[in-house]
Amino acid sequence: MVSSMKLQKRLAASLLHCGQGKVWLDPNETSNISIANSRRDVRKLVKDGLIIKKPNKTHSRGQGRGQRRHEGNRHPGEGKRKGTREARLPSKAVWMRRMRVLRRLLRKYREMEKMDRHMYHEMYMKAKGNAFKNKRALMETIHKLKDERGRDKVIHHQFAVKCKDA
C-alpha cells in the first residue's frame, strides 16, 4: 500500500521552516511516516532523522568572479571618458612614479655595493634627464656599464703586466 504523504510533507515543511521541495522523507520508512498525522508525530520523525530538510544548493560564483576580475576594463571607450587624458592620469604622476621606481633601484644597488657612488651619480642624473623609459632599461644600462668597466679593468691589468715584463 503506497500512501500519499502530502500531509506529512506539508507539516514537515511548516515545522522545518522551508518549502515542501526541501523536505526529504526516508523512502525506506514510508510505513512509519504515513502513520504520522499530527505535528507532534512529524516532529518526532524529524528528531529521529526519518524526515530531513535538504541542504541549500549554492550557485557557483565562478562566472561572476570572472566578470568582476575584468570589471576595471569593462567599458573604457572614448564615450565613457569625461576628462582629458591629463586629467585622468596626469603626466606628472606618471613621471613621479617612474622617478621613484628608478631612484629606489639606484639606492638599492648602491647599498648592496653593486655600483660605486660615481656610477650612482651618473645614473641618477641620466634618470633625471629622462634617459630611461623604465626600470628594465635602467637595469640593462647598469649591467652593460659594469661589463664594460670589468672588461676595461682586465685589459688595463693585462697591459700593466706586459709593461712590467718588457
Backbone as CSV, one residue per row, in Angstrom:
resi,resn,N_x,N_y,N_z,CA_x,CA_y,CA_z,C_x,C_y,C_z
1,MET,0.845,-1.192,0.000,0.000,0.000,0.000,0.888,1.253,0.000
2,VAL,0.928,1.927,-1.127,1.698,3.156,-1.236,0.771,4.314,-0.934
3,SER,0.964,4.918,0.238,0.066,6.003,0.618,0.671,7.338,0.248
4,SER,-0.189,8.295,-0.030,0.268,9.654,-0.323,0.689,10.305,0.981
5,MET,1.862,10.950,0.963,2.368,11.563,2.194,2.366,13.074,2.081
6,LYS,1.329,13.594,1.414,1.207,15.047,1.231,1.093,15.768,2.559
7,LEU,0.271,15.219,3.448,0.042,15.838,4.757,1.351,15.914,5.546
8,GLN,2.063,14.786,5.598,3.313,14.729,6.359,4.342,15.714,5.784
9,LYS,4.377,15.788,4.462,5.329,16.686,3.810,4.985,18.144,4.125
10,ARG,3.680,18.461,4.105,3.235,19.828,4.399,3.544,20.199,5.841
11,LEU,3.268,19.278,6.754,3.533,19.536,8.174,5.042,19.689,8.427
12,ALA,5.824,18.819,7.802,7.270,18.874,7.979,7.822,20.191,7.441
13,ALA,7.319,20.630,6.284,7.767,21.897,5.698,7.476,23.053,6.647
14,SER,6.309,23.019,7.256,5.920,24.066,8.196,6.834,24.040,9.428
15,LEU,7.117,22.832,9.941,7.967,22.708,11.129,9.425,23.084,10.848
16,LEU,9.903,22.740,9.658,11.309,22.978,9.314,11.539,24.369,8.710
17,HIS,10.454,25.139,8.579,10.528,26.497,8.009,11.163,26.485,6.623
18,CYS,10.606,25.671,5.743,11.102,25.617,4.378,9.961,25.202,3.458
19,GLY,10.236,25.124,2.176,9.226,24.690,1.218,9.131,23.168,1.201
20,GLN,8.068,22.676,0.566,7.871,21.226,0.536,8.929,20.533,-0.326
21,GLY,9.479,21.246,-1.281,10.519,20.657,-2.129,11.808,20.391,-1.369
22,LYS,12.004,21.109,-0.254,13.223,20.952,0.544,13.116,19.787,1.528
23,VAL,11.911,19.250,1.705,11.704,18.187,2.687,12.025,16.832,2.051
24,TRP,12.825,16.022,2.767,13.163,14.668,2.306,12.549,13.661,3.257
25,LEU,11.741,12.763,2.710,11.137,11.696,3.501,11.865,10.399,3.186
26,ASP,12.259,9.678,4.211,13.021,8.440,4.024,12.166,7.418,3.273
27,PRO,12.600,7.022,2.056,11.781,6.094,1.264,11.689,4.693,1.883
28,ASN,12.620,4.331,2.769,12.591,3.019,3.410,11.627,2.976,4.597
29,GLU,11.218,4.152,5.061,10.355,4.226,6.253,8.984,4.798,5.920
30,THR,8.488,4.518,4.718,7.187,5.087,4.306,6.064,4.662,5.236
31,SER,6.122,3.441,5.747,5.041,2.958,6.624,5.004,3.767,7.917
32,ASN,6.177,4.017,8.532,6.216,4.799,9.773,5.779,6.239,9.531
33,ILE,6.233,6.793,8.392,5.930,8.197,8.101,4.443,8.376,7.803
34,SER,3.854,7.426,7.073,2.437,7.579,6.690,1.494,7.484,7.886
35,ILE,1.952,6.873,8.977,1.121,6.777,10.188,1.015,8.140,10.874
36,ALA,2.100,8.912,10.800,2.135,10.212,11.476,1.117,11.146,10.846
37,ASN,0.187,11.633,11.671,-0.845,12.535,11.142,-0.991,13.798,11.981
38,SER,-0.014,14.061,12.842,-0.060,15.294,13.638,1.330,15.938,13.645
39,ARG,1.340,17.196,14.059,2.625,17.908,14.114,3.583,17.226,15.096
40,ARG,3.029,16.751,16.208,3.871,16.108,17.216,4.548,14.853,16.650
41,ASP,3.788,14.067,15.906,4.340,12.844,15.293,5.434,13.195,14.278
42,VAL,5.161,14.222,13.454,6.126,14.629,12.422,7.392,15.169,13.090
43,ARG,7.218,15.937,14.203,8.365,16.470,14.937,9.257,15.326,15.437
44,LYS,8.614,14.247,15.918,9.355,13.078,16.398,10.121,12.421,15.246
45,LEU,9.487,12.335,14.066,10.157,11.739,12.898,11.365,12.585,12.467
46,VAL,11.231,13.918,12.574,12.344,14.819,12.249,13.493,14.576,13.217
47,LYS,13.138,14.429,14.507,14.147,14.188,15.535,14.865,12.857,15.299
48,ASP,14.111,11.829,14.864,14.693,10.505,14.589,15.481,10.469,13.283
49,GLY,15.323,11.487,12.437,16.086,11.554,11.184,15.398,10.890,10.010
50,LEU,14.107,10.579,10.153,13.361,9.990,9.036,12.879,11.075,8.078
51,ILE,12.742,12.277,8.612,12.392,13.430,7.772,13.520,14.451,7.937
52,ILE,14.052,14.909,6.810,15.213,15.814,6.840,14.951,17.010,5.941
53,LYS,15.485,18.157,6.361,15.476,19.345,5.490,16.717,19.265,4.621
54,LYS,16.531,19.249,3.296,17.668,19.137,2.376,18.559,20.371,2.490
55,PRO,19.876,20.215,2.269,20.771,21.387,2.357,20.527,22.359,1.204
56,ASN,20.866,23.611,1.440,20.706,24.638,0.403,21.647,24.370,-0.745
57,LYS,21.145,24.550,-1.959,22.001,24.432,-3.134,22.653,25.784,-3.359
58,THR,23.937,25.768,-3.660,24.628,27.034,-3.900,24.968,27.161,-5.376
59,HIS,24.835,28.371,-5.887,25.209,28.634,-7.276,26.688,28.936,-7.315
60,SER,27.362,28.382,-8.290,28.798,28.628,-8.429,29.023,30.103,-8.734
61,ARG,30.023,30.701,-8.056,30.329,32.118,-8.276,31.428,32.284,-9.321
62,GLY,31.834,31.194,-9.948,32.946,31.239,-10.897,32.750,32.265,-11.997
63,GLN,31.600,32.238,-12.632,31.324,33.174,-13.731,31.350,34.614,-13.225
64,GLY,30.677,34.838,-12.102,30.600,36.189,-11.549,31.965,36.713,-11.168
65,ARG,32.780,35.841,-10.559,34.119,36.246,-10.158,34.950,36.616,-11.372
66,GLY,34.773,35.829,-12.447,35.497,36.120,-13.682,35.144,37.493,-14.209
67,GLN,33.854,37.826,-14.140,33.428,39.144,-14.634,33.963,40.260,-13.741
68,ARG,33.969,40.027,-12.426,34.457,41.049,-11.504,35.936,41.331,-11.749
69,ARG,36.686,40.290,-12.108,38.120,40.440,-12.303,38.411,41.409,-13.453
70,HIS,37.547,41.396,-14.481,37.780,42.235,-15.667,36.976,43.533,-15.621
71,GLU,36.327,43.791,-14.481,35.411,44.924,-14.420,36.109,46.256,-14.661
72,GLY,37.354,46.381,-14.215,38.063,47.644,-14.374,38.216,48.043,-15.825
73,ASN,38.119,47.080,-16.726,38.335,47.345,-18.141,37.051,47.249,-18.949
74,ARG,35.920,47.293,-18.293,34.680,46.935,-18.982,34.351,47.830,-20.170
75,HIS,34.124,49.097,-19.883,33.725,49.989,-20.977,34.529,51.289,-20.890
76,PRO,35.828,51.225,-21.182,36.644,52.424,-21.012,36.750,53.257,-22.285
77,GLY,35.869,53.022,-23.235,35.978,53.681,-24.538,35.849,55.186,-24.465
78,GLU,36.026,55.818,-25.598,36.040,57.280,-25.627,34.730,57.886,-25.150
79,GLY,33.621,57.186,-25.393,32.320,57.709,-24.985,32.143,57.771,-23.483
80,LYS,32.915,56.990,-22.765,32.791,56.955,-21.307,33.738,57.935,-20.630
81,ARG,34.626,58.554,-21.381,35.634,59.421,-20.780,35.101,60.844,-20.650
82,LYS,35.239,61.394,-19.446,34.776,62.768,-19.216,35.946,63.743,-19.234
83,GLY,37.055,63.357,-18.585,38.188,64.268,-18.503,39.186,64.039,-19.622
84,THR,40.109,64.987,-19.776,41.182,64.827,-20.757,42.126,63.736,-20.280
85,ARG,43.020,63.319,-21.156,43.991,62.285,-20.787,44.800,62.757,-19.574
86,GLU,45.160,64.025,-19.582,45.965,64.588,-18.495,45.185,64.586,-17.178
87,ALA,43.879,64.839,-17.265,43.056,64.857,-16.049,42.857,63.445,-15.506
88,ARG,42.772,62.481,-16.416,42.528,61.095,-15.990,43.768,60.460,-15.362
89,LEU,44.924,60.716,-15.935,46.189,60.214,-15.375,47.268,61.238,-15.696
90,PRO,47.520,62.169,-14.774,48.445,63.265,-15.048,49.846,62.758,-15.383
91,SER,50.464,63.416,-16.370,51.813,63.003,-16.773,52.794,63.227,-15.629
92,LYS,52.495,64.187,-14.763,53.356,64.426,-13.606,53.334,63.218,-12.662
93,ALA,52.147,62.639,-12.489,52.021,61.459,-11.620,52.803,60.291,-12.218
94,VAL,52.713,60.144,-13.542,53.453,59.081,-14.233,54.950,59.300,-14.047
95,TRP,55.376,60.546,-14.220,56.789,60.902,-14.082,57.280,60.617,-12.656
96,MET,56.489,61.048,-11.666,56.882,60.853,-10.274,56.975,59.366,-9.947
97,ARG,56.017,58.605,-10.443,56.026,57.159,-10.199,57.295,56.531,-10.793
98,ARG,57.622,56.946,-12.030,58.791,56.380,-12.698,60.078,56.783,-11.982
99,MET,60.187,58.059,-11.614,61.388,58.537,-10.923,61.583,57.801,-9.606
100,ARG,60.486,57.592,-8.880,60.597,56.906,-7.587,61.067,55.469,-7.763
101,VAL,60.545,54.802,-8.806,60.963,53.422,-9.081,62.450,53.380,-9.413
102,LEU,62.885,54.273,-10.326,64.288,54.272,-10.757,65.215,54.641,-9.610
103,ARG,64.842,55.643,-8.825,65.711,56.080,-7.729,65.780,55.028,-6.631
104,ARG,64.657,54.335,-6.410,64.658,53.250,-5.422,65.633,52.159,-5.853
105,LEU,65.609,51.809,-7.149,66.522,50.789,-7.675,67.977,51.235,-7.533
106,LEU,68.244,52.493,-7.893,69.614,53.009,-7.790,70.109,52.961,-6.342
107,ARG,69.247,53.372,-5.412,69.614,53.347,-3.992,69.928,51.924,-3.537
108,LYS,69.058,50.989,-3.967,69.239,49.581,-3.572,70.572,49.050,-4.099
109,TYR,70.871,49.339,-5.361,72.120,48.870,-5.960,73.329,49.472,-5.254
110,ARG,73.236,50.756,-4.888,74.361,51.414,-4.215,74.577,50.812,-2.826
111,GLU,73.460,50.545,-2.098,73.581,49.968,-0.751,74.107,48.543,-0.798
112,MET,73.750,47.807,-1.860,74.244,46.434,-1.999,75.656,46.412,-2.582
113,GLU,76.175,47.598,-2.854,77.515,47.782,-3.422,77.656,47.124,-4.794
114,LYS,76.575,47.144,-5.549,76.639,46.687,-6.937,77.174,47.806,-7.829
115,MET,77.174,49.041,-7.275,77.718,50.186,-8.022,78.364,51.150,-7.036
116,ASP,79.395,51.858,-7.496,80.049,52.841,-6.633,79.286,54.160,-6.725
117,ARG,79.694,55.125,-5.890,78.936,56.378,-5.820,79.043,57.192,-7.107
118,HIS,80.143,57.027,-7.841,80.307,57.770,-9.095,79.312,57.273,-10.139
119,MET,79.225,55.956,-10.233,78.286,55.365,-11.190,76.840,55.691,-10.776
120,TYR,76.599,55.680,-9.450,75.271,56.022,-8.926,74.889,57.424,-9.366
121,HIS,75.803,58.354,-9.174,75.511,59.753,-9.504,75.264,59.917,-11.008
122,GLU,76.068,59.231,-11.790,75.920,59.301,-13.252,74.539,58.792,-13.680
123,MET,74.149,57.633,-13.135,72.848,57.038,-13.487,71.688,57.882,-12.956
124,TYR,71.880,58.467,-11.761,70.857,59.309,-11.146,70.548,60.495,-12.052
125,MET,71.612,61.130,-12.532,71.441,62.308,-13.372,70.827,61.923,-14.721
126,LYS,71.204,60.756,-15.256,70.612,60.295,-16.513,69.121,60.020,-16.341
127,ALA,68.772,59.414,-15.191,67.362,59.125,-14.906,66.575,60.437,-14.825
128,LYS,67.171,61.419,-14.164,66.516,62.723,-14.040,66.362,63.378,-15.409
129,GLY,67.289,63.093,-16.305,67.246,63.669,-17.648,66.401,62.857,-18.623
130,ASN,65.618,61.907,-18.102,64.657,61.136,-18.916,65.365,60.195,-19.902
131,ALA,66.499,59.621,-19.469,67.247,58.724,-20.354,66.686,57.303,-20.325
132,PHE,65.937,56.970,-19.248,65.442,55.605,-19.106,63.926,55.571,-19.148
133,LYS,63.408,54.720,-20.024,61.962,54.611,-20.205,61.327,53.922,-19.003
134,ASN,62.046,52.927,-18.461,61.504,52.162,-17.335,62.644,51.509,-16.565
135,LYS,62.269,50.737,-15.546,63.241,50.099,-14.660,64.135,49.124,-15.421
136,ARG,63.531,48.384,-16.355,64.307,47.390,-17.104,65.407,48.066,-17.922
137,ALA,65.073,49.190,-18.540,66.064,49.917,-19.347,67.228,50.373,-18.476
138,LEU,66.907,50.841,-17.273,67.960,51.281,-16.346,68.844,50.107,-15.940
139,MET,68.225,48.967,-15.610,68.990,47.790,-15.203,69.910,47.324,-16.329
140,GLU,69.389,47.310,-17.551,70.202,46.894,-18.702,71.411,47.808,-18.861
141,THR,71.197,49.117,-18.727,72.289,50.080,-18.867,73.339,49.865,-17.785
142,ILE,72.877,49.631,-16.565,73.811,49.410,-15.447,74.654,48.169,-15.713
143,HIS,73.996,47.072,-16.116,74.742,45.832,-16.373,75.732,46.005,-17.528
144,LYS,75.308,46.719,-18.565,76.196,46.964,-19.709,77.433,47.745,-19.260
145,LEU,77.181,48.807,-18.472,78.281,49.634,-17.986,79.236,48.836,-17.110
146,LYS,78.676,47.993,-16.223,79.513,47.191,-15.332,80.370,46.212,-16.137
147,ASP,79.749,45.584,-17.157,80.500,44.652,-18.014,81.645,45.384,-18.711
148,GLU,81.322,46.574,-19.242,82.330,47.378,-19.939,83.498,47.708,-19.017
149,ARG,83.166,48.174,-17.825,84.219,48.557,-16.864,85.024,47.339,-16.434
150,GLY,84.345,46.188,-16.317,85.049,44.946,-15.972,86.042,44.577,-17.059
151,ARG,85.603,44.692,-18.316,86.496,44.393,-19.443,87.674,45.366,-19.464
152,ASP,87.381,46.654,-19.229,88.445,47.667,-19.210,89.479,47.348,-18.137
153,LYS,89.005,46.918,-16.954,89.918,46.582,-15.857,90.843,45.442,-16.268
154,VAL,90.256,44.413,-16.883,91.039,43.255,-17.312,92.096,43.686,-18.327
155,ILE,91.692,44.502,-19.291,92.622,44.967,-20.327,93.740,45.794,-19.701
156,HIS,93.394,46.711,-18.772,94.404,47.531,-18.095,95.361,46.657,-17.314
157,HIS,94.819,45.644,-16.642,95.648,44.735,-15.852,96.630,43.983,-16.760
158,GLN,96.102,43.482,-17.880,96.965,42.757,-18.830,98.055,43.681,-19.381
159,PHE,97.649,44.910,-19.690,98.607,45.889,-20.221,99.707,46.176,-19.203
160,ALA,99.299,46.321,-17.929,100.264,46.594,-16.861,101.239,45.437,-16.708
161,VAL,100.746,44.222,-16.806,101.601,43.036,-16.687,102.602,43.013,-17.825
162,LYS,102.156,43.309,-19.039,103.048,43.330,-20.220,104.126,44.396,-20.068
163,CYS,103.737,45.551,-19.547,104.716,46.646,-19.353,105.792,46.251,-18.366
164,LYS,105.389,45.547,-17.298,106.353,45.122,-16.277,107.345,44.114,-16.852
165,ASP,106.837,43.190,-17.692,107.675,42.153,-18.271,108.688,42.756,-19.232
166,ALA,108.296,43.775,-19.950,109.172,44.330,-21.020,110.329,45.133,-20.475
